[in-house]
Each structure stands twice: as structure tokens, then as C-alpha cells.
Amino acid sequence: MRPLADTPPRPLRADAQRNRASVLLGAREAFREEGLDAEMASIARRAGVGVGTVYRHFPTKEALLEALTLDHFDRLAEIVEGVEAREEDPWTALERHIWETATHTAEDVGMCEVLSQAPTTAEMAAAHRLRQASWRIVEKAKAAGVVRADATADDIPLMMCGFGRIAAAQRAGAPMGWQRYLEIMLDGLRPR
């Protein structure tokens, strides 16, 4: 008899795949509107399934949030790679990178809260493709002399971490908007 550890996972039945997709969609909506405080019951209601179905696919809220975060980072990587492919001007590419990823995230309370925290190991691994595209854009901008010489691709996640905090605070009535924050951050990347 083969050990269980060597048994490949069985593919999900079609109805289970639909339920999982519904749970992810419901969770995306719940976290987008309610932030990290979204309850599993709210997610189940939005997904049109029972709470047990949510837990069958995702044993914890953290597991569900991780799946959404990994998907979010994949989407951000697509956005940045698209910017890289279409923008020839190095400064415009960097600027579009920041604005397009921020705009994609700004209305999602949960992702703003996630971005305002230190990334988990899984998030860092998922963001590898995003970091690579960011690195290429920053290096191209440095080579063109439109970005300060000490700038690195690591500056981008720091900016986005701050963006997440500002965007979340803006919803709570803070006077500084995330757009103003990004303008200041981008100005800080210009050569001295």
C-alpha cells in the first residue's frame, strides 16, 4: 500500500470547482468592502453557499485571505508587465507602474490592509514575478537618469505598504488621500 503522502490530490468535481470559485468571488467582495474583519458567514452569504462549504475549501479565514492575496499579486504582476511592454519612456513606465497598481488596489479595503502589513513568506514568494518586473522598470529608469541613483526595486513595496495604510486611513476620514501620497513618493524618486 502506498503512503498517503505520495498520493496526488484528486481533482475537484465540477460542482466543487464551482463552489470554490463562488467562495473566492464572495470572499473577494467581502474583503473588498468589509476589510479583514469580514466574517466567514458574510463570505458564505455572498457566495451563495453554506458556511461549511467555505470551510471545506478553506479551513481558516487566513487560508482564504492568502489565496486572494496570491491572486492579487498575480494580477499586479500582469499590470506591471503590461506597463513594461507598452511604455518606452522609463519615467512614464515607473509612474504608470505605481499608479495602475495603486488604482487597482485602492477600492479593495482588504488588500489595502494586507499591503499595509509586513508580507508573509507565501506573499513574498507570490510577489516574485511582480518584483522582477518592478526591478526591470526601476533599473531602466536609473540607467536613463530619470530616477535617483540609490533607488531600488525594494522601494516600490515600501511605497505600496505606505499606500495601503493611507488608503485605509482615508476611508476612516484621514485628511491625506492616497493619490497625494503617491505624488509625494514619486517626487522622492526623482534625481536630486
PyRosetta script that sets phi, psi and omega in degrees:
from pyrosetta import init, pose_from_sequence

init()
pose = pose_from_sequence("MRPLADTPPRPLRADAQRNRASVLLGAREAFREEGLDAEMASIARRAGVGVGTVYRHFPTKEALLEALTLDHFDRLAEIVEGVEAREEDPWTALERHIWETATHTAEDVGMCEVLSQAPTTAEMAAAHRLRQASWRIVEKAKAAGVVRADATADDIPLMMCGFGRIAAAQRAGAPMGWQRYLEIMLDGLRPR")
pose.set_psi(1, 133.1)
pose.set_omega(1, 179.4)
pose.set_phi(2, -73.6)
pose.set_psi(2, 141.6)
pose.set_omega(2, 175.6)
pose.set_phi(3, -65.5)
pose.set_psi(3, 148.9)
pose.set_omega(3, -179.8)
pose.set_phi(4, -60.3)
pose.set_psi(4, -32.3)
pose.set_omega(4, -177.7)
pose.set_phi(5, -62.1)
pose.set_psi(5, -26.7)
pose.set_omega(5, -178.2)
pose.set_phi(6, -89.7)
pose.set_psi(6, -5.5)
pose.set_omega(6, -178.5)
pose.set_phi(7, -78.8)
pose.set_psi(7, 122.1)
pose.set_omega(7, 179.0)
pose.set_phi(8, -67.7)
pose.set_psi(8, 148.6)
pose.set_omega(8, 179.6)
pose.set_phi(9, -64.0)
pose.set_psi(9, 140.3)
pose.set_omega(9, 178.0)
pose.set_phi(10, -74.5)
pose.set_psi(10, 142.5)
pose.set_omega(10, 175.7)
pose.set_phi(11, -65.4)
pose.set_psi(11, 149.4)
pose.set_omega(11, 179.2)
pose.set_phi(12, -71.1)
pose.set_psi(12, 144.4)
pose.set_omega(12, 172.7)
pose.set_phi(13, -63.0)
pose.set_psi(13, 162.1)
pose.set_omega(13, -177.9)
pose.set_phi(14, -59.1)
pose.set_psi(14, -42.5)
pose.set_omega(14, -179.6)
pose.set_phi(15, -68.3)
pose.set_psi(15, -35.3)
pose.set_omega(15, 177.4)
pose.set_phi(16, -68.0)
pose.set_psi(16, -37.3)
pose.set_omega(16, 176.3)
pose.set_phi(17, -63.5)
pose.set_psi(17, -42.9)
pose.set_omega(17, 178.0)
pose.set_phi(18, -63.0)
pose.set_psi(18, -43.2)
pose.set_omega(18, 178.8)
pose.set_phi(19, -62.3)
pose.set_psi(19, -43.2)
pose.set_omega(19, 179.6)
pose.set_phi(20, -62.0)
pose.set_psi(20, -45.3)
pose.set_omega(20, 178.4)
pose.set_phi(21, -61.8)
pose.set_psi(21, -39.8)
pose.set_omega(21, 177.8)
pose.set_phi(22, -65.1)
pose.set_psi(22, -40.4)
pose.set_omega(22, 178.6)
pose.set_phi(23, -62.7)
pose.set_psi(23, -45.0)
pose.set_omega(23, 179.5)
pose.set_phi(24, -62.6)
pose.set_psi(24, -41.5)
pose.set_omega(24, 178.5)
pose.set_phi(25, -65.0)
pose.set_psi(25, -45.7)
pose.set_omega(25, 177.9)
pose.set_phi(26, -62.1)
pose.set_psi(26, -40.5)
pose.set_omega(26, 178.8)
pose.set_phi(27, -66.8)
pose.set_psi(27, -40.9)
pose.set_omega(27, 178.7)
pose.set_phi(28, -59.3)
pose.set_psi(28, -44.9)
pose.set_omega(28, 178.6)
pose.set_phi(29, -64.1)
pose.set_psi(29, -45.1)
pose.set_omega(29, -177.5)
pose.set_phi(30, -64.0)
pose.set_psi(30, -48.2)
pose.set_omega(30, -179.5)
pose.set_phi(31, -67.2)
pose.set_psi(31, -35.6)
pose.set_omega(31, 179.2)
pose.set_phi(32, -61.2)
pose.set_psi(32, -41.5)
pose.set_omega(32, -176.5)
pose.set_phi(33, -90.7)
pose.set_psi(33, -38.5)
pose.set_omega(33, -172.9)
pose.set_phi(34, -102.3)
pose.set_psi(34, -11.1)
pose.set_omega(34, -177.0)
pose.set_phi(35, 76.1)
pose.set_psi(35, -163.5)
pose.set_omega(35, -175.2)
pose.set_phi(36, -69.5)
pose.set_psi(36, -9.7)
pose.set_omega(36, 177.9)
pose.set_phi(37, -81.6)
pose.set_psi(37, -2.0)
pose.set_omega(37, -179.7)
pose.set_phi(38, -55.2)
pose.set_psi(38, 135.3)
pose.set_omega(38, -178.8)
pose.set_phi(39, -91.4)
pose.set_psi(39, 152.4)
pose.set_omega(39, 178.3)
pose.set_phi(40, -60.9)
pose.set_psi(40, -33.1)
pose.set_omega(40, 178.4)
pose.set_phi(41, -65.0)
pose.set_psi(41, -38.4)
pose.set_omega(41, 177.5)
pose.set_phi(42, -65.5)
pose.set_psi(42, -41.0)
pose.set_omega(42, 178.7)
pose.set_phi(43, -63.1)
pose.set_psi(43, -46.0)
pose.set_omega(43, -179.8)
pose.set_phi(44, -61.4)
pose.set_psi(44, -43.2)
pose.set_omega(44, 179.8)
pose.set_phi(45, -60.7)
pose.set_psi(45, -46.2)
pose.set_omega(45, -180.0)
pose.set_phi(46, -65.6)
pose.set_psi(46, -32.2)
pose.set_omega(46, -178.8)
pose.set_phi(47, -81.3)
pose.set_psi(47, -15.1)
pose.set_omega(47, -178.3)
pose.set_phi(48, 74.0)
pose.set_psi(48, 29.5)
pose.set_omega(48, 179.1)
pose.set_phi(49, -131.5)
pose.set_psi(49, 170.5)
pose.set_omega(49, 175.4)
pose.set_phi(50, -79.3)
pose.set_psi(50, 159.4)
pose.set_omega(50, 179.4)
pose.set_phi(51, -59.8)
pose.set_psi(51, -35.5)
pose.set_omega(51, 178.6)
pose.set_phi(52, -59.9)
pose.set_psi(52, -35.9)
pose.set_omega(52, 178.3)
pose.set_phi(53, -66.4)
pose.set_psi(53, -38.6)
pose.set_omega(53, 177.4)
pose.set_phi(54, -60.9)
pose.set_psi(54, -48.4)
pose.set_omega(54, -178.5)
pose.set_phi(55, -68.4)
pose.set_psi(55, -27.4)
pose.set_omega(55, 177.6)
pose.set_phi(56, -64.7)
pose.set_psi(56, -37.0)
pose.set_omega(56, 180.0)
pose.set_phi(57, -87.7)
pose.set_psi(57, -33.4)
pose.set_omega(57, -177.4)
pose.set_phi(58, -136.4)
pose.set_psi(58, 102.8)
pose.set_omega(58, -173.3)
pose.set_phi(59, -62.9)
pose.set_psi(59, -20.5)
pose.set_omega(59, 178.5)
pose.set_phi(60, -139.7)
pose.set_psi(60, 160.7)
pose.set_omega(60, 175.4)
pose.set_phi(61, -63.2)
pose.set_psi(61, -34.4)
pose.set_omega(61, 179.1)
pose.set_phi(62, -63.2)
pose.set_psi(62, -39.9)
pose.set_omega(62, 178.3)
pose.set_phi(63, -64.2)
pose.set_psi(63, -39.6)
pose.set_omega(63, 178.0)
pose.set_phi(64, -66.7)
pose.set_psi(64, -45.6)
pose.set_omega(64, 178.7)
pose.set_phi(65, -62.6)
pose.set_psi(65, -38.2)
pose.set_omega(65, 178.0)
pose.set_phi(66, -62.4)
pose.set_psi(66, -42.9)
pose.set_omega(66, 178.4)
pose.set_phi(67, -60.6)
pose.set_psi(67, -42.2)
pose.set_omega(67, 178.7)
pose.set_phi(68, -67.5)
pose.set_psi(68, -39.2)
pose.set_omega(68, -179.8)
pose.set_phi(69, -65.7)
pose.set_psi(69, -42.2)
pose.set_omega(69, 178.8)
pose.set_phi(70, -62.2)
pose.set_psi(70, -41.6)
pose.set_omega(70, 176.8)
pose.set_phi(71, -63.1)
pose.set_psi(71, -40.5)
pose.set_omega(71, 179.5)
pose.set_phi(72, -61.7)
pose.set_psi(72, -45.0)
pose.set_omega(72, 179.3)
pose.set_phi(73, -64.5)
pose.set_psi(73, -36.0)
pose.set_omega(73, 175.1)
pose.set_phi(74, -61.2)
pose.set_psi(74, -43.4)
pose.set_omega(74, 179.7)
pose.set_phi(75, -65.2)
pose.set_psi(75, -41.1)
pose.set_omega(75, 177.3)
pose.set_phi(76, -62.2)
pose.set_psi(76, -40.0)
pose.set_omega(76, 177.9)
pose.set_phi(77, -61.9)
pose.set_psi(77, -41.3)
pose.set_omega(77, 176.8)
pose.set_phi(78, -60.7)
pose.set_psi(78, -42.7)
pose.set_omega(78, 179.7)
pose.set_phi(79, -61.4)
pose.set_psi(79, -48.6)
pose.set_omega(79, -176.9)
pose.set_phi(80, -67.0)
pose.set_psi(80, -40.7)
pose.set_omega(80, 176.8)
pose.set_phi(81, -63.7)
pose.set_psi(81, -35.9)
pose.set_omega(81, 176.1)
pose.set_phi(82, -64.9)
pose.set_psi(82, -42.9)
pose.set_omega(82, 176.7)
pose.set_phi(83, -60.7)
pose.set_psi(83, -46.8)
pose.set_omega(83, -178.8)
pose.set_phi(84, -59.1)
pose.set_psi(84, -39.5)
pose.set_omega(84, -177.9)
pose.set_phi(85, -72.1)
pose.set_psi(85, -32.7)
pose.set_omega(85, -173.3)
pose.set_phi(86, -101.6)
pose.set_psi(86, -19.1)
pose.set_omega(86, -176.7)
pose.set_phi(87, -101.3)
pose.set_psi(87, 114.9)
pose.set_omega(87, 179.3)
pose.set_phi(88, -84.5)
pose.set_psi(88, -33.9)
pose.set_omega(88, -179.3)
pose.set_phi(89, -72.4)
pose.set_psi(89, 122.7)
pose.set_omega(89, -175.1)
pose.set_phi(90, -60.3)
pose.set_psi(90, -41.7)
pose.set_omega(90, 179.2)
pose.set_phi(91, -67.3)
pose.set_psi(91, -42.5)
pose.set_omega(91, 178.9)
pose.set_phi(92, -61.0)
pose.set_psi(92, -40.0)
pose.set_omega(92, 178.7)
pose.set_phi(93, -61.5)
pose.set_psi(93, -45.3)
pose.set_omega(93, 179.2)
pose.set_phi(94, -64.0)
pose.set_psi(94, -45.7)
pose.set_omega(94, 179.9)
pose.set_phi(95, -61.4)
pose.set_psi(95, -45.8)
pose.set_omega(95, 179.3)
pose.set_phi(96, -63.9)
pose.set_psi(96, -39.8)
pose.set_omega(96, 177.2)
pose.set_phi(97, -53.5)
pose.set_psi(97, -53.0)
pose.set_omega(97, -176.8)
pose.set_phi(98, -65.1)
pose.set_psi(98, -50.2)
pose.set_omega(98, -175.6)
pose.set_phi(99, -66.4)
pose.set_psi(99, -42.7)
pose.set_omega(99, -176.9)
pose.set_phi(100, -70.1)
pose.set_psi(100, -39.9)
pose.set_omega(100, 178.3)
pose.set_phi(101, -69.5)
pose.set_psi(101, -38.1)
pose.set_omega(101, 178.8)
pose.set_phi(102, -66.9)
pose.set_psi(102, -43.8)
pose.set_omega(102, -179.8)
pose.set_phi(103, -62.6)
pose.set_psi(103, -39.0)
pose.set_omega(103, 178.1)
pose.set_phi(104, -62.5)
pose.set_psi(104, -33.1)
pose.set_omega(104, -175.0)
pose.set_phi(105, -92.2)
pose.set_psi(105, -28.1)
pose.set_omega(105, -167.3)
pose.set_phi(106, -53.9)
pose.set_psi(106, -38.0)
pose.set_omega(106, -176.6)
pose.set_phi(107, -86.0)
pose.set_psi(107, 0.5)
pose.set_omega(107, -177.8)
pose.set_phi(108, -103.4)
pose.set_psi(108, 97.0)
pose.set_omega(108, -176.1)
pose.set_phi(109, -54.9)
pose.set_psi(109, -46.2)
pose.set_omega(109, -178.0)
pose.set_phi(110, -61.3)
pose.set_psi(110, -44.8)
pose.set_omega(110, -179.2)
pose.set_phi(111, -69.7)
pose.set_psi(111, -33.9)
pose.set_omega(111, 174.5)
pose.set_phi(112, -61.9)
pose.set_psi(112, -41.2)
pose.set_omega(112, 178.1)
pose.set_phi(113, -66.3)
pose.set_psi(113, -39.5)
pose.set_omega(113, 177.9)
pose.set_phi(114, -63.4)
pose.set_psi(114, -46.4)
pose.set_omega(114, -178.3)
pose.set_phi(115, -65.8)
pose.set_psi(115, -22.2)
pose.set_omega(115, -179.6)
pose.set_phi(116, -81.2)
pose.set_psi(116, -5.6)
pose.set_omega(116, -179.3)
pose.set_phi(117, -106.9)
pose.set_psi(117, 163.0)
pose.set_omega(117, 174.8)
pose.set_phi(118, -64.1)
pose.set_psi(118, 136.9)
pose.set_omega(118, -177.1)
pose.set_phi(119, -70.7)
pose.set_psi(119, 148.2)
pose.set_omega(119, 174.4)
pose.set_phi(120, -79.4)
pose.set_psi(120, 170.0)
pose.set_omega(120, 177.7)
pose.set_phi(121, -60.5)
pose.set_psi(121, -42.9)
pose.set_omega(121, 179.6)
pose.set_phi(122, -63.7)
pose.set_psi(122, -40.1)
pose.set_omega(122, 178.5)
pose.set_phi(123, -66.0)
pose.set_psi(123, -40.1)
pose.set_omega(123, 178.9)
pose.set_phi(124, -63.6)
pose.set_psi(124, -40.6)
pose.set_omega(124, 177.9)
pose.set_phi(125, -65.5)
pose.set_psi(125, -41.8)
pose.set_omega(125, -179.4)
pose.set_phi(126, -66.9)
pose.set_psi(126, -29.9)
pose.set_omega(126, -177.3)
pose.set_phi(127, -85.0)
pose.set_psi(127, 3.8)
pose.set_omega(127, -177.5)
pose.set_phi(128, -56.5)
pose.set_psi(128, -49.1)
pose.set_omega(128, 180.0)
pose.set_phi(129, -60.8)
pose.set_psi(129, -41.2)
pose.set_omega(129, 177.3)
pose.set_phi(130, -62.9)
pose.set_psi(130, -44.7)
pose.set_omega(130, 179.3)
pose.set_phi(131, -62.6)
pose.set_psi(131, -39.5)
pose.set_omega(131, 179.5)
pose.set_phi(132, -62.4)
pose.set_psi(132, -45.8)
pose.set_omega(132, 179.2)
pose.set_phi(133, -65.5)
pose.set_psi(133, -40.7)
pose.set_omega(133, 177.5)
pose.set_phi(134, -61.8)
pose.set_psi(134, -42.8)
pose.set_omega(134, -179.9)
pose.set_phi(135, -59.2)
pose.set_psi(135, -45.4)
pose.set_omega(135, -179.1)
pose.set_phi(136, -62.1)
pose.set_psi(136, -41.9)
pose.set_omega(136, -179.4)
pose.set_phi(137, -66.2)
pose.set_psi(137, -45.0)
pose.set_omega(137, -179.9)
pose.set_phi(138, -64.6)
pose.set_psi(138, -43.6)
pose.set_omega(138, -179.3)
pose.set_phi(139, -63.9)
pose.set_psi(139, -38.9)
pose.set_omega(139, 177.4)
pose.set_phi(140, -64.2)
pose.set_psi(140, -41.0)
pose.set_omega(140, 179.3)
pose.set_phi(141, -67.9)
pose.set_psi(141, -38.2)
pose.set_omega(141, 176.7)
pose.set_phi(142, -64.7)
pose.set_psi(142, -43.9)
pose.set_omega(142, 180.0)
pose.set_phi(143, -62.1)
pose.set_psi(143, -32.3)
pose.set_omega(143, 179.4)
pose.set_phi(144, -82.2)
pose.set_psi(144, -8.6)
pose.set_omega(144, 179.0)
pose.set_phi(145, 78.1)
pose.set_psi(145, 15.2)
pose.set_omega(145, -178.8)
pose.set_phi(146, -96.8)
pose.set_psi(146, -2.7)
pose.set_omega(146, 177.6)
pose.set_phi(147, -129.9)
pose.set_psi(147, 144.4)
pose.set_omega(147, -178.9)
pose.set_phi(148, -55.0)
pose.set_psi(148, 146.1)
pose.set_omega(148, -173.4)
pose.set_phi(149, -63.9)
pose.set_psi(149, -26.4)
pose.set_omega(149, -178.5)
pose.set_phi(150, -91.5)
pose.set_psi(150, 5.4)
pose.set_omega(150, 178.1)
pose.set_phi(151, -69.5)
pose.set_psi(151, 145.9)
pose.set_omega(151, 176.1)
pose.set_phi(152, -135.4)
pose.set_psi(152, 166.3)
pose.set_omega(152, 176.4)
pose.set_phi(153, -64.3)
pose.set_psi(153, -22.5)
pose.set_omega(153, 177.7)
pose.set_phi(154, -68.2)
pose.set_psi(154, -17.8)
pose.set_omega(154, 177.0)
pose.set_phi(155, -67.7)
pose.set_psi(155, -28.5)
pose.set_omega(155, -176.7)
pose.set_phi(156, -65.8)
pose.set_psi(156, -51.3)
pose.set_omega(156, 178.1)
pose.set_phi(157, -61.9)
pose.set_psi(157, -32.3)
pose.set_omega(157, 176.7)
pose.set_phi(158, -64.0)
pose.set_psi(158, -42.5)
pose.set_omega(158, 176.8)
pose.set_phi(159, -61.7)
pose.set_psi(159, -42.7)
pose.set_omega(159, -177.0)
pose.set_phi(160, -71.3)
pose.set_psi(160, -30.7)
pose.set_omega(160, 175.4)
pose.set_phi(161, -63.5)
pose.set_psi(161, -45.8)
pose.set_omega(161, 176.2)
pose.set_phi(162, -64.5)
pose.set_psi(162, -40.1)
pose.set_omega(162, 177.3)
pose.set_phi(163, -57.4)
pose.set_psi(163, -44.4)
pose.set_omega(163, -179.5)
pose.set_phi(164, -59.3)
pose.set_psi(164, -42.2)
pose.set_omega(164, 179.5)
pose.set_phi(165, -66.6)
pose.set_psi(165, -43.8)
pose.set_omega(165, -178.9)
pose.set_phi(166, -66.0)
pose.set_psi(166, -43.9)
pose.set_omega(166, -179.3)
pose.set_phi(167, -62.7)
pose.set_psi(167, -40.7)
pose.set_omega(167, 178.1)
pose.set_phi(168, -67.3)
pose.set_psi(168, -41.4)
pose.set_omega(168, 180.0)
pose.set_phi(169, -67.6)
pose.set_psi(169, -34.5)
pose.set_omega(169, 179.7)
pose.set_phi(170, -60.4)
pose.set_psi(170, -38.2)
pose.set_omega(170, 177.9)
pose.set_phi(171, -64.3)
pose.set_psi(171, -28.5)
pose.set_omega(171, -179.3)
pose.set_phi(172, -89.0)
pose.set_psi(172, 5.0)
pose.set_omega(172, 175.1)
pose.set_phi(173, 101.8)
pose.set_psi(173, 8.6)
pose.set_omega(173, 177.8)
pose.set_phi(174, -62.5)
pose.set_psi(174, 144.4)
pose.set_omega(174, -174.8)
pose.set_phi(175, -71.5)
pose.set_psi(175, -30.3)
pose.set_omega(175, -177.7)
pose.set_phi(176, -85.1)
pose.set_psi(176, 127.0)
pose.set_omega(176, 178.1)
pose.set_phi(177, -87.6)
pose.set_psi(177, 156.9)
pose.set_omega(177, -178.5)
pose.set_phi(178, -65.1)
pose.set_psi(178, -29.2)
pose.set_omega(178, 179.2)
pose.set_phi(179, -64.6)
pose.set_psi(179, -44.0)
pose.set_omega(179, 178.5)
pose.set_phi(180, -63.4)
pose.set_psi(180, -41.6)
pose.set_omega(180, 177.8)
pose.set_phi(181, -57.1)
pose.set_psi(181, -47.3)
pose.set_omega(181, -178.9)
pose.set_phi(182, -65.3)
pose.set_psi(182, -37.5)
pose.set_omega(182, 177.0)
pose.set_phi(183, -59.7)
pose.set_psi(183, -44.7)
pose.set_omega(183, 179.9)
pose.set_phi(184, -64.7)
pose.set_psi(184, -43.7)
pose.set_omega(184, 179.8)
pose.set_phi(185, -62.7)
pose.set_psi(185, -44.1)
pose.set_omega(185, 178.6)
pose.set_phi(186, -63.3)
pose.set_psi(186, -41.1)
pose.set_omega(186, 176.1)
pose.set_phi(187, -58.5)
pose.set_psi(187, -35.6)
pose.set_omega(187, 179.2)
pose.set_phi(188, -68.0)
pose.set_psi(188, -17.6)
pose.set_omega(188, 178.4)
pose.set_phi(189, -86.9)
pose.set_psi(189, -13.4)
pose.set_omega(189, 179.7)
pose.set_phi(190, -66.7)
pose.set_psi(190, 152.5)
pose.set_omega(190, 177.5)
pose.set_phi(191, -61.7)
pose.set_psi(191, 148.5)
pose.set_omega(191, 180.0)
pose.set_phi(192, -74.8)
pose.dump_pdb("model.pdb")
